[in-house]
Amino acid sequence: MDKFNLRKTDLALGIYLLAAVCFLIIPIPSWMLDIMLAINLGIALMILFNVLYSKEVLNMSSFPTLLLFTTIFRISLNVSSTRLILSTGDPGKVVLAFGQFVGGNNMVIGVVIFLILIIVQFVVINKGSERVAEVTARFTLDAMPGKQMAIDADLNTGAIDDAEAKRRREKIQQESAFFGSMDGATKFVKGDATAGVIITAVNIIGGIIMGMTSMGLSANEAIEKFTILTIGDGLVSQIPSLVISLSTGILVTKAGNKEELGDTVVQEVFSIPKVMFVVGGAMIFLGVVTPLPLMVFLPLGGLIIFCGVLVNKSQAIAAIESEAQDNEEEEANEIRRPENVVSLLSVDPIELEFGYGILPLADVNQGGDLLDRVVMIRRQIALELGTVVPIIRLRDNIQLNPNQYVIKIKGVQVSEGEILFDHYMAMNPGFVEEEITGIPTVEPSFHLPAIWITESQRERAESLGYTVVDPPSIIATHLTEVIRSNIAELLTRQDVSNLINNVKEKNQALIDELVPKLMSIGEIQKVLQNLLSEGISIRDLVTIFETLADHAAITRDTDVLTEYARQSLKRAISSKYFTSNETVSVVTLDPQVEQDIMSSVKQTEQGAYLALDPEKTQKIIKSVETETQKLENLGKVPIVITSPIVRMYFKKLTGDYFKDLIVVSYNEIESDVELQSVGMVTA
């Protein structure tokens, strides 16, 4: 099949050249000349666009030979058309159409257009192409030894193999042969233009003589008829010739560019928005101030400025993406270095990653205050829970959606959210009846239904009673809740050591008694983590450490010590969950359930654990759900009151089922708090 295709291509090429030779000798009818002229124009256009869209000059390595073939074919058509003009005065419809339509059916116009085409081709395109081809051929030949040495060096160092080296050498040889051939091939174009001028002049003179002597025309009639036909013949030949010359110029001038020419031109001409703003403003100025047509220059200037705005916006997005990619590259380069491999072992305690659409919120230069809010979060947690929140790492992540953010604890994603940068979140507190239009969403911190509204709707929503929050506040609130939920996990031994040192400055006797004689830093850490896991502040460390020093000599069980610490903090716990001089609705625990729990506690060397019957456990859990639902229906926070000895075991029992259930013992409640039981947990 390949041989058959090869024979067909060889046959087509042979017919093409044979036809050119035959047209020089054998007269052809006018209809066949029309077909050949159309084919000639089509081939010229195909060559032009192949040259335009080729990525490398070697993709058109046959161009010098092709240039010779098209030139001889076009000259043979010139001879055939000249023969028909002089012999019959009818060279066909194509020549006549070019003479009448393109030349305006006017002898003077046709001559002027023809001369302009000749000047453009001969003086502008061909002259420049010839010079570029000559210089490129010289530089290519001069650079050959250096390129050969570079290939040998890469081969010797092992950067490339023998096959790649052979391919590169062949490419260098092909480039050298190609540009050397192009240097000579441009002479064909130059000769073609010169021949076109001579043939046209001969046709006009010969046509006038033939018209007056053989056809009986007057001098004016012969001049008008044969001049228009000859100009039509010249135009139909010179336009394909001009296209081929243009192809030659494009091919030799794109020698160093391996990208598509269209992309390169657009990127280079329309890459600076400032230039487009200046040009657009100048066009508008010329249209307004000068007598130039306003309806032409004003829209054109506005269009250029609009394009500049679009380019500026796209470059800003590309810059953000490029910066993110550069950061990733820098991190990758750091990782590749042997001395920095250790950095892979470190994990940021808290990370906030966000898409590039949220970047303005963290950019101080764009008015973003997210960094300030992060500082306030750390201060707020320190005042509220008495512990230091680790440094919160903020970074953009191009892999996220533009409006998405992700919160990570110790490198693992624990929560995420999505905001609309230029919108506000409106939440119905429960009593607003009138609805507002917006984009339905869910508040990320507490998973409440909400609506995204625009700036223009904000004032109306607030007047109706909606709670309206801006995007930075949404992220800050979400981050705060995540930190609160994981603060116990974030408390390290080093943090505990720092807290102990702070207390030691004014309470040295207490610390000397407690650490390390009675408790280690790790055991103190477990007690503090137990308190933080239930939202109990450890800010009053002196009271906590005093309690631990009192009871650590009796027991080393950190869970039991936590209960003693909670009882010593009953004033803080009561103020957190209860209101003085006000009756508080709670759920109590059936004494039988308490007895069942205590009888199921098993003591081991590692500590105590609960071995309660699974069926009874399910009954207790179901009862807790039923009773706490009563409080929620009343709009109250569900609180369960137990005896001190049972509290920690009941909390462990229900912790996996009710994350936010508050369990308080009677010893953790101030005497002035009035309680009202609205239910009892039974089994």
N, C-alpha and C positions, 0 to 999 in steps of 0.2 A: 504493500500500500504506500509506503514511504517513497519507494522508487517511482511509483506511478505519479505521485504528487510532484516529485522532483522533475519528472519528464514534462508534466503539464506546465510547471513554472518556467522551465527552460523553453518550452514551445511558445508560451505567451511572450517571453522576453525576445525571442527570436522574431516572432511576428511583428512586435513593436518596432524593432530596428529595421526589419526588412521593409515594413510599410514606409518608414521614413526614407529609405533609399528609393523605393518605387515612386513615391510622390515627387522626387526630384526629377524622375525620367518620364513617368507615364502621366498623362493628363487624367484628372478625375472629375466626375460630374459635381455640380454644385451641391446636391443633396448629401453626397458623401463628405464633401468638405465641411458642411454644417456639423455632421456627426463627429468628424475628427477634431474640429475646433472645440466642440463641447467636451470631448474626452480630454483634450489638452488642458482646458480650464479646470476640469474636475481633478485631474492628476496634480496640477499645481496647488489646488486647495488642500488635497490630501497630504501632500508633502509639507505644506505650511503648518497644519494642525498636528501632524506627527512630530515635527520639530518642536512645536510649542509645548506639547505635553510630555515629551521624552525627558526623563530625569537625568540621564547622562548622555554626553555627546556620542559615546560609542554605541548607544542604541540606534544611532543613524550612521553607522560606520560606512555604509554604502553610498552616502550622500554625494561625494565627489563624482563617482561613476554615474549616479542617478542624474546629477546636474548635467553631465555631458550628453546622456541619452535624451533628456527633455529638451536640451538646446538644439540638437540635430533634428529632433522631431518637429520642433516649432519652426525651424528654418525651412524644413521641407514643406510645411503647410504654407509658409510665406511664399515659396516658389509656386505652389499649386494655385494659391489665391491670385498671385500676380498673373499667372498664365490665363486664368479665367477672366480677370479684369481686362487684360489687354486683348484677349481673343473674342470674348462674347459680351463683355460689359455686365455679366451676371455672375458674381462670385458666390451667390447663395444668400439665404436669409440672415444668417448670423452676422456676416460682414456688413450687410445692408443695415441691420438693426443697430449695430455698434456705430455706424456712420450717422444714422438718422437720430437715434435715441440718445446715445451717449454723447455724440458730437452735436446734438441739438439741431440736426438737419441743416447745419450752417457751416459753410466752408471755413470761415474765420474762427468760429468757436471750436470746431473740430481740430484745426491746426494748433490752436492755443493749448487745448487740453492735451493733445499728443506731445507737444513740446514740453509741457509741464511734467508729464509722465517720464519723458526721456531724461529731463534734468534731475528729477527726484531720484530716478534709478541710477543714472550715470554718475552724477556729482555727489549725491548724498549717501544713498545706501551702498552702492557698489564701491565707492571710494573708501568709505569707512570699513566695510567688510574686508576689503582687500588688505588694508593696513592692519586690522586686528588679526586676520589670518596669518599675515607675515610675521608679526611680533609673537603670536602664540606659538607658531611653528618653531621660531628661533629659541624661545624660552623653554619649550618642551624638549628640544634636542639638547640644550645646555644643562637641563636638570636631570637628564637620564643617568649619568654616572652616579650622582648623589642618591637617586632613588634606588639604583641597583645596590649601592653600598648599604643603604638602610635595610633593604630586604635581606642581604647577606648577614647583617648584624642581628636582625630579629631571628633568623634561622639558626645562627650560632648560639644565641642565648636560649633557644628553645621556646621563644614566644610564638612562633609559627612552625608548622610542619613543612615537609617537602612539597606536598600538594598545594598548600597555600602560597608558598614561595613561587612555585611554577605558575600559578594563576596570576600572581601580581606581576611577574616578569612579562607574561604574555600581554597583560593589560598595558604595561608601559610601552611595549613594542607596538601594540595596536594604536595607542594614542599618538606615538611618534609618526607612524605611517599615516594616520588620519589627518593630523594637522599639516604634515608635509604635503599631502594630496590636496587639502583645502587651500593651501597657499597658491597652488597652481590652478585649482578649479575656479577660483574667483576671477581668473582671467577669462574664462568662458563667458561669465556674466557680462564682463566689460565688453568683450567682443560682440556678444549678442546685442547689447544696446547700440553699439556703433553700427552693426549690420542693419538694425532696425531703421536707423536714420537714413542710411544709404538706400535701402530697399524702398522706403517710402518716397524718397526724392526721385528715384528712378521710375517708380510706378506713376507718380504724378506726371512727369515729363513724357514717359512712354504712353500713358493713357491719353493725354491731350493730343499727341501726334496721331495715335491710332483712331481716336474719335473724329478728328478732322479729315484724315485721309481715307480711312476704310469705312467709317460709319456715316459720313456725310453730316456731321454735326458742325455747328458754328463754333467759333473759338470760345465764346462765353459758355455755351452749352457743354462743350467738351471739358472746359476747366471746372465747371460746377459739378458735373456728373462724376468725372474721374477723380476729382479731389476728394469728394465725400466718400466714394468707394475706397480710395486709397487710405484715407484717414481711418475709415472703419476697419480696413484690413490691418492698419498699424495698431489701432487700439486693441483689436481682438488678439493680436500677438503680444503687444507690450504689457497688457494687464497680467496675463499668466507669467510673463517674463519678470514683471515687477514683484509678483507673489513669490516666485522662486528666489529673486534677489533678497526679498525680505526674509525668507526662510534661511538663506545663507547667513545674513547678518545676525539673526537670532541664534543660530547654531554656534557661530564662532564667538559670540559675546556671552553665552551662558556656559562657557567651557569649565569654569570653576565652580559651578553651582549644581549640586546633586538633588536639589528639591524641585518640586514643580514650580514653573515660572510664575503661574498665577498666584500661588500662595506667597511667594517671595515678594512680588511686586506690591500686593495688597498690604502685607505686613510692613514693608519698608516705607511706603507712601503714606499709609493711614495709621502710623504707629505712635505719633506724637499729638495728643489732644490740643496742646498749646498752639501748634501750627494751624490746626483746623479752626480753632477759635479766632486766631488772628486773620486767617484768610476769609472766613465767613464774615467777620466784622468789616473787613476791607471791601468785600463784595456789596454788603448792605450800604456802606458809606458811599461807594461809587454810584450805586443806584439812586440814593437820596440826593446827593450833592451835585452830581454831574448830570448832563442831559441824557445819559445812558438810560435804556428802558427800565423803569422801576419794576414792572411786573415780571421781568426776567431776572434781574440781579437780586431783588429782595427775597423771593422764594429760594433761589439758589444759595444765597448766603445763609439763610435760615436752615436749609437742609444740611449744609456743611457743618454748622454749629451743632445741630442735632446729632450728626454722626460723631462729632467730637465728644459729646456728652456720653454717647453709647460706648465709644472706645475707652473713655476715662473710667467708666463704671466697670467694664470688663477687665481692664488692667488692674483695678483695685482688687477685684475678686481673685484674679490670677496672682497678684502679689501676696495675698493672704495664703492661697494654696501653696505658692512657691516657698513662703516663709515656713509654713508647716512642714513642707517636704524637706527644706534645708535643715530644720530642727531634727527631723527624723534621720537625715543623713549624718548630722553631727553626732547624734546619739549612737547611730550604727558605727560610725568611725571610732567613737570612744570605746565602744564595746569590742571592736576588732583589735584594739591595742592590748597586748598581754598584761601591761601593768594596771589596766582598768577593768579587768574581768571581775574583780571583787565587787565593783559597783552593781553587778547583776544581782548580788545577794541582798542588797538593801531594798526594802519595801516602804513606800510612803504610808504612814498611818492613815491619813485621810487625803483623798484626791477628789477634785471637782473638775471633770472634763466636759467641754462644751464644744458645739459646732461653731463654724465661723460666723454664722448669723448672730450669735450671742456675744461675739468678741467685743463689740462696742461697749457692752455693760462692764467689762473688765478693763477697758482702755481709758485711763485717766485723761488722755488727750482728747478723747471724744465725749467727755463728760460722764464716763462710767464710774460708779461708786461701789462696785461689787467688792473690791479689795478692802475698802473701809468697812463694809458690812461684815466681812469675814473677821476683821479685827474685833468688831463689836460682838460677834458671836462668841469668840474666845473669852472676852470679858464677861459676857452675860453668863456663860456656863461656869466660869470661875466663881462668880458671885452666888449663883444659884446652887451649885453642887459642890463647890469648894475644891475643885480639881482643875489642873491645867490641861487644856486641850492641846494636843500636838499641833505643830505647824500644818496648816491646810494648804496643800499644793494645788494651784490653779493652772490648768494647761488646756490649750485648744487641741481638738482632735478632728482632723479632716475626714476621718472615716465615719464620724457621726453625721446625722442629718443636720442641716444648718441650724435649726431651732431646738435641737435636742441637747440635753445635758445628762451626765451620768455621775453618780456619787459612789466612790469606792472606799472600802475599809480594808486596809492592809493588802491592797492590790486586787481585791475581789469586789465586783460590782454588787452593791446591796440595794440600790434604788436608782430610778431614772425619772425624767420628766421631759416635757416639751412645752415651750412657750412661744407666743407670737410677739416678736420684738416690739412692734408698734401698737400693741393692744393692751387692754387692761382686763383683769379677771374679776368678774362680778359674781358674788355668791349670795344666795337668798338665806338670811338667818332663820327663816321659818315662818315669819309673820307677814311677809310681803306678798300680796295677792296679785298685783299687776305685773305682767311679764314684759320683758324687753327682748328685742331681737338681737341675736348674736350667734356665735359659733359654739355649740355645746362642747363641753370638755369636763374633765375631772380634776379637782384640786389635788396636786401630787402628794401633799403631806398627810392629809387626813382622808383622802379619797371621797371628798364631798362633791356633789354635782355643782357645776359652775358654767359660766358663759363668758366667752371672749367678746369684749365690746371695744369700740373705737374711742379715741379721745373725745370726739364730739358727743358721745353718749354718756360719758363719765358723770357729768354734773347731774343729769336727769336720774341716773341709776342711784347716785348717793341720796338725792332728794326723796326717792321712793323707799329708801331704807336698805338698799343692797350694800353689802360689804365689798368695796372696790379696792383691789390690790394691784400694784404695778409689778412688772416682771422681776426687777431685782429683789423685791420683798418676797415674791413667791419662791425664788431660789434660796434666799437666805433662811426663810422659814423651814423649807424642806430640809436644808442642810442642818439646821439646828435640831430638828426632830430626829434625824438620822444619828447625829452625834449623841443626843440624849439616850437613844436606844442602845447605842454601842459603847457608851462611855466606860462601862466597867471593863470591857475587853481592851480598851485603849490605855488603861492604867497599868504601867509597867513597874518593875521593881526599881528601876532608876527614878521614876517619878515618885515612888513611895520614899525612896532614900532622900530625895530632895525635900519632900514634905517633912520628913523626920528632922532633917537638918534645920529647916525653918523653925520648927517647934523648939529645937534644942537651944536656940539662941537665948530664949527667955525661960525655958523649962528644962534645964540641963539635968536636974536631979531625976525628973520623970523619965527622960529618955535613957539615962544611965541605968535606971532600975529595970526598964522594959526591954531594951535592946542592947546586947543580944542575950541577956541573962534569961529572960522569960519567953521571949518570942523572937523568931527570926524575921527578917524583912519580908520573906516570902509569905509567912503566916499572917503578918499584918496586911500584906497586899490582898490576901484572900478575904479577910474581914472587910476591908474597904471596898473591894469589888462586890461583895454581897450587899453592902449598903447601897452602893451606886446602882446596882442592877434593879433595885426596887425604887429608885428615884429619891433615896434619902441623902441629904447633903452631908458631906464629910468636912465641911468648913470648920466645925468646932472640933478640931483634932485633939485639943487638950482634953476635953471631956471624954472623947473616944479612947485616947491612950490611957487616961486615968482608970477607966473602966476595965480596959484590957490588963493593966497592971494589977488591979484588984483580983481578977478572976483567972488570969493565966496560970497562976501557981496551982489552981485546983484542976483545970481542964485545958487541954491543948486543942480541943475540937473547935475549929474555926467557925462552924455553923452555930454552936452553942455560944461562943464568944460574941458572934454577931448579934444574937438575941439579947445578950446583956448590954451590948452597945446601943441597940435600938431602945431599950428601956431607959437608958441614961439620956437618950435624946428625945424623950417623950414630949417635951415642950415643943420642940421643932416639928415632930410628927403630928402632934395635935393641931398646931397652927396651920400645917400643910393641908390636912384633910377635914378638919372640923372647925366650926365657928362657935366661939363662946357665946353664951346666953341665947343659944338657938338650938332647938331640938333637931338632931340629925338622924335621918332614917338609915338604918343599917340592916344587914342580915346576920343572924347569929348561927352558931353551930350546935346541933343537937348533942347533949352530953354523951349519948350512946355512941354517936359517930366519933366523938373525941376519944372515948374509951377504946373503940375498935382501932382507931389509928395508933394510939399509944401501944396497944397490945401487939400491933404488927411491926413495931420498930425493932430492927435487928442491929445489934452492936457488933462491930468488927474492928480489927486493928486499923483499917483505913477510914473508919468513921461509921456513923449510923446510916441505915437506909430503910425504906418502907417496903414491907412485903405484904401488901394488902391483897385480898382476894380480888381477881379481875372483875367478877360480877358485881361485887360490892362497890368497887371503884367506879364502874359505869353508873351505878345508881346514885352515888354521891355527885358525880359530874353532872348527871341529868338534873338532880335536885338543885345544884348550884346554878345551872342555866335557867331553871324555872324561877328561882327566887330572885336572882339578880335582874331578870327581865322585868320584874315588878318595879324595881328602882329605876330602871331605864325608862319605863313607861311614865314614871312620875317626873322624869327629867333630872333624876339624881345620879350621882356617880356611884356605881356599885361598890360597896364596902362590906367585907365580911369580918365580924369580930369573933375571935377565938380566945381560948385560954393561953397563957404564955408558953406552956410546955408543948402545945400542939401547933402553934402558929407556923413554925418553919417547915414542919412536915406537911401540913395542909397546903402551904404555898408551893412546895415541890410537887405535891399531888396534882394541883390544878394548874401549875405553871405552863404545861404544854398545851392546855386546852383554852385557857383564858390569859392571854399575854398581859392585859392591862388590869387584871383584877387586883384590887387593893385588899390585902389581908393584914389586919392589925390586931394585936393582943390587948387585953384589958390593961395590962401594965404599961402600955404605950399611950394611954389616954389620960389627959389631965382631969382632975376631979370636978372641974366646973363645966365639963362638956356633958350635955344631956343627950342620951341616945334613945331612939325609938326603934324597936325591932318590927320590921314589916314582913318578916319571914324567917324560916328556920331550915337549914340544910339538914336533911335526913337521909337515911339509907333504907 
